[in-house]
Amino acid sequence: MDKFVRLEGLVAPLDRSNVDTDAIIPKQFLKSIKRAGFGPNAFDEWRYLDVGEPGQDCSQRPKNPDFILNQDRYQGAEILVTRANFGCGSSREHAPWALLDYGFKAIIAESFADIFFNNCFKNGILPIVLPAAEVEAIVQQIAATPGYKLVVDLPAQQVIRPDGHAVAFQVDPFRKECLLNGWDDIGLTLRHADKIKAFEDKRRTEQPWLFA
């Protein structure tokens, strides 16, 4: 996965609490286990006026003009700001896949559901918990400022607003190291590729019948 160090990105607001994973990526899209290609179906039932199906050409589908992410000013957003308990519901890893494929690299919320929170780190998304008052201030500034951007500085563990106000956030040191280096679970394993190869070579020599 890509490294996450410092991001200055356009911000989109999703001013809702208890957004569940079925809203993020509806159940009919879970048939595929590929990590890519889910972005056009992120928030599918809110984003479009028809019922989405796997493999459908989303560019021809009617969009819901009232859904916030369909507004022109939020196209290309890399940071999502939302409210409490984001990512609740079922534990589908397709939810962070869809958000990442849509283009989001960081999500700021008052709180997250635990499994979704963990899955974000495993897929290169930085989930950031901020106090409700800070989230409210950001949401108000977004509404008043087209093109609103935030800086997310992972080494410093800060979210920096355009007015210079910096808010610290907490992140587990191991997860931080993984994001900074772009290590997912496979990447962590491959750091020991030489040892794994040496073990397999030794095993092939000592137990050749296993490889017949």
Disulfide bonds with the S-S distance in Angstrom:
none
